[in-house]
Amino acid sequence: MLPKHFISAAAIVLNEHNEILLIKGPDRGWEMPGGVVEEGESLRQAAIRETKEESGIEIEVTTFCGIFQNVPQSICNTLFLGRPVGGQLTTSPESLEVGFFPIEAALEMVTWGNFRQRIEYCLQEERHPFYVEFQL
């Protein structure tokens, strides 16, 4: 049997006011935009596409930050920093609310799993690149 892994890409997007872009998903609450990398798509392209689909914001990826690996579920989450370059805040079926929030407020809003830790690691340049293995 062939191994089956899921690769995702997410972006921590900071605007000129140093605010973080968050989306409120129907299942996990507030989080950074991101999702599964499609066949034939680069990690960077996936982070850009998912951010646009979920928030309406077009971004430029500025930094590859690292990877969080969910070992039991065979999921590799790749994380990038980016900045907005266009678009307008828009909701989607995957995002009930979207907005830019001050860093401290954003970190309080993100409560699902280790998503807050992922954002914190991305914001700490001295940690780049990081590789975190975790078990659920």
Buried (B, 14 or more C-beta within 10 A) or exposed (E): EEEEEEBBBBBBBBEEEEBBBBBBBEEEBBBBBBBEBEEEBEBBBBBBBBBBBBBBBBBEBEBBBBBBBBEEEEBBBBBBBBBBEEEEBEBBEBBEEBBBBEBEEBBEBBEEBBBBBBBBBBBEEEEBEBEBEEEE
